[in-house]
Amino acid sequence: MKCQTAFRVGCVADFIAVAAACNFILHWVEVAVLVVGLSYVCYKVYQKTTFLLFSSASIVKYWREELGGNPDADDPYDLKDVIDCFKHRCELDREYIMQSQAGE
């Protein structure tokens, strides 16, 4: 989350810097019109992209029937293997952390 916030703040700072540089060449009204127009275009692209990402990448909405998901009966993906690997990884992490803490 911090990385996303830093990226967004950096993009806004770059946008402001470009607008300030344009102010040396163009009148401030022209710069204001460009800023408003580009902001609108950027917002629409951002809005469309986030909608598509969240609507297509939600594993909860697809797999979990108790939360309204409706996976196909013949769906080739089985989360049991993934969950087993994740549990195994958690056990290894616990073992490693326990050993490293015991050795301190």
C-alpha positions in Angstrom: 0.0 0.0 0.0 2.9 2.4 0.8 4.4 1.7 -2.7 1.0 2.5 -4.4 0.7 5.7 -2.4 4.2 6.8 -3.2 3.7 6.1 -6.9 0.5 8.1 -7.0 2.1 11.0 -5.2 5.0 10.9 -7.6 2.7 10.9 -10.6 0.8 13.9 -9.2 4.1 15.7 -8.5 5.3 15.1 -12.1 1.9 16.3 -13.4 2.3 19.5 -11.3 5.9 20.0 -12.5 4.9 19.7 -16.2 2.0 22.1 -15.7 4.4 24.6 -14.1 6.8 24.2 -16.9 4.0 24.7 -19.5 3.2 27.9 -17.6 6.4 29.5 -19.0 5.3 28.9 -22.6 1.5 29.1 -22.4 -1.0 31.4 -20.7 -2.3 30.2 -17.3 -5.8 29.7 -18.7 -4.5 27.4 -21.4 -2.5 25.4 -18.8 -5.6 25.2 -16.6 -7.7 23.9 -19.5 -5.0 21.3 -20.3 -4.8 20.2 -16.6 -8.5 19.8 -16.3 -8.7 17.9 -19.6 -5.8 15.6 -18.9 -7.1 15.0 -15.4 -10.4 13.9 -16.7 -8.8 11.5 -19.3 -6.5 10.1 -16.6 -9.4 9.6 -14.2 -11.5 7.8 -16.8 -8.7 5.4 -17.8 -8.0 4.8 -14.1 -11.6 4.1 -13.3 -12.1 1.7 -16.3 -8.8 -0.2 -15.5 -9.6 -0.6 -11.8 -13.2 -1.8 -12.5 -11.9 -4.4 -15.0 -9.1 -5.6 -12.6 -11.4 -5.9 -9.6 -14.3 -7.5 -11.5 -12.2 -10.1 -13.2 -9.6 -10.9 -10.6 -11.8 -11.6 -7.6 -11.2 -15.2 -6.6 -13.6 -14.8 -3.7 -16.6 -13.9 -6.0 -15.8 -16.8 -8.2 -14.8 -19.7 -6.0 -16.5 -19.3 -2.7 -20.1 -20.4 -3.1 -21.0 -19.3 0.5 -20.1 -15.7 -0.6 -22.1 -15.8 -3.8 -19.6 -17.4 -6.1 -20.7 -19.8 -8.8 -17.8 -21.8 -10.2 -18.5 -24.1 -13.2 -18.9 -27.8 -12.4 -16.3 -28.8 -15.0 -13.8 -26.0 -14.0 -10.3 -27.5 -14.4 -8.9 -25.4 -11.6 -8.7 -27.0 -8.2 -7.7 -24.8 -5.2 -7.0 -27.9 -3.0 -3.5 -28.2 -4.4 -2.8 -24.5 -3.9 -4.1 -24.6 -0.4 -2.1 -27.7 0.5 1.1 -25.9 -0.8 0.3 -22.8 1.1 -0.2 -24.8 4.3 3.1 -26.6 3.7 4.8 -23.3 3.2 3.3 -22.0 6.5 4.5 -25.0 8.4 8.0 -24.5 7.0 8.0 -20.8 7.9 6.9 -21.6 11.4 9.6 -24.2 11.7 12.2 -21.8 10.4 11.1 -19.0 12.6 10.9 -21.3 15.7 14.5 -22.5 15.0 15.8 -19.0 14.5 14.2 -17.7 17.6 15.4 -20.6 19.7 19.0 -20.0 18.5 19.0 -16.4 19.7 
